[in-house]
Amino acid sequence: MTPRQRLQAVLEHKVADRLCVDFGAGGQTGMGVCAVHRLRQAVLGDKKWRVKVTEPYQMLGEIDDPLRKALGLDVVGVHPRKDMFGLTHDQWKPFIMPVDGTEVLVPEDFNYTVDDNGALLMYPQGDSSIGASAKMPKDSFFWDSIRRQEPIDDEKLNYLDNCEEFGELSDADVAHFVREVKHYYNTTDYGIYMTLPGLAFGDTALVPTPWAKRPKGIRLFSRREDVYWLRCLTIRSSAACFNIFSNFRGTSGRALWRRFCLGYWCPARRAWRVLRR
């Protein structure tokens, strides 16, 4: 079996020739950059190599192709153009992990400050002129979102304020995903794990929107009266899932879609099952 066939068999609940293995193709299967750094040095022995942080919120390290091949992995990831802090990954710069001194590479707009306790403060879209959206304690390996909810006026609440992250994909985003999927599909035999933005409704890391400069709506669901908003958002996010998946119809082809591995919450799963029909 090829890696792609192996992943497809597992997704269809069939017996594969061996266990299908994935490290790093998505945020759910990622590995901390410090661990990837040590693993890569142990397996490939390149002491000068600096691992890229491909998912800065969790500080996950890139499993590049040489390491993927050395480990015998089966899945490759296709990621959004922008990460959870709204940063693009076109350019890179050095960064030292405060917790253990590991030297890594981070996106060019990975801008932070240090508070009086030694914790790092991260800014949405790299804009340090506004309030920080996440904090990394000096003894931590990853970031925690900072709650930035404005005072709530129940008379003026609009559930659509919580739907900014559930919009349609731009033409640039669609082109990016199609280009990456076709590249891996045509040049490798890996299974393809694509992470689409706006489909993980209910993920507590996403509710505070660490990528948004000025988040609107309820960003801390802690009151009984917030249940109504949760119901509205569930309906809205389900509709967004249909719209996002529909963006790809006739663009990348059914042959590619069958290779996608989705790890999202219920609205995305429902939309996916309907569209596959």
HUVEN-V299555 format. One record per helix or strand of 2 or more residues. SS is the DSSP state (h for helix, s for strand). FROM is the first residue (numbers start at 0). TO is the last residue. If there is no record, write none. Layout:
ss->SS from->FROM to->TO
ss->SS from->FROM to->TO
This chain:
ss->h from->2 to->10
ss->h from->26 to->28
ss->h from->32 to->43
ss->s from->51 to->54
ss->s from->59 to->60
ss->h from->64 to->70
ss->s from->74 to->77
ss->s from->91 to->95
ss->s from->102 to->106
ss->s from->111 to->113
ss->s from->119 to->121
ss->h from->123 to->125
ss->s from->133 to->135
ss->s from->143 to->144
ss->h from->158 to->162
ss->h from->170 to->186
ss->s from->190 to->193
ss->h from->203 to->206
ss->h from->223 to->245
ss->h from->253 to->256
ss->h from->265 to->275
